[in-house]
Amino acid sequence: MAEEVTLLDFWASPFGMRCRVALAEKGVNYEYKEENLRDKSPLLLQMNPVHKKIPVMIHNGKPVCESLNIVQYIDENWKDKSPLLPSDPYQRSQARFWADFVDKKAYEMGTKVWKTKGEEQELAKKDFIESLKLLEGELGDKPYFGGEAFGYVDVTLIPFYSWFYAYETCGNFSIEAACPKLISWGKRCMEKESVSKSLPDPKKIYEFILQLKKVFGIE
Amino acid sequence: MAGEFVLLTLPESPFGMRVKVALAEKGIEYEEKVENLFDKSPLLLQMNPVHKKIPVLIHNGTPICESLIIVQYIDEISKDKSPLLPSDPYQCAHDRFWGDFVDKKIHPTGRRLCANIGEEQEAGKKELIEGLKAMEGELGDKPYFNGETFGFVDLSFVPFYPWFHTYESIGNFSIEAEFPKLVAWGKRCMEKESVSKSLADPHKILDFVMGRRKKMGF
């Protein structure tokens, strides 16, 4: 049966980028549909009535929502190529833990960095770097979080690499200075076509953030 | 199931209760260690240095953290008995979505209701009611979220059933009146031994929350 895959997405969304990377890793052809988040399409509202958010992956007419859920689904459905999650239950639990950590800490802290200023921003920067350092500790000397091969945690975190320039510029700090191993990891991942084709230009992300700051009234 | 299991938890914690139900479903024996969240044990801090939170399942000395991750781990190490997640990837994604929904829309909204007064509390109550409405919609006319049998979504949500009494008392509304199907589902789940022996007493939960509210000056 011909597989029909559509991805409802927004170019700057790190959550959408995860799905793009996972689909590329598995060599799955799909239709990309860019959503206007201020004017959501009837299709998006129909396919994700609960949260009304992107990304949504539609596979043969059936929607899958929430990025980490989508990535796991992609991994389970297209098993033969590039396994993302390990097969050992304990290793799987660890991969899920760190992916969850990225969502709970790294993303939230990063958002605070560009959304705040003054003392609040200084605190956000400190928390953000702390969360990145924990991730760097988890990476250790491995080429990827997944070990020798690019895996689930790598897919989860790599989209934020395209946001680093925006965080650094808004916060006036260097992520490389604090977390050099993480930057090396990011560059290593970017050598993979599945990643480089899925992530936008960091300068464009920064321009996008500047626009958002205007909308939110943040100087 | 071979091996030594220790669960660091708090009886009132819905996240801890999830793990208890999963262990009971699989017939896995374990040692329960109750934590004092105002005086966390060295063991908890060592086993969950990142979040310093319960529940933590320690299997042969190795920790697993985050309740739904622990539940999936328990399911994967004992696949032969009472499977919690379906084998079909789409059904699995569906179940994970609703487990995640409980975490995003039931727990924090209930917490907002219980830990505040005035406008903040009203906002929490309104959001909680929206969340419960969505859950009741998802349940539909099925006996369980999983259909004919108890499954992952049931397990993810059922620990909030004994919290209904607390939400109702503090929020001054009736969950049974507004969501009779959810209450019927809760009662149905409580007929299962794995659930009834794992869930905390609703009155004890209310006492616990009222104690916390008093400390906050409410």
Interface residues (C-beta under 8 A of the other chain):
Chain A: V50 H59 K62 V64 C65 E66 N69 I70 Q72 Y73 E76 N77 P89 Y90 R92 S93 R96 F97 D100 F101 L134
Chain B: V50 H59 T62 I64 C65 E66 I69 I70 Q72 Y73 E76 I77 P89 Y90 C92 A93 R96 F97 D100 F101 A134
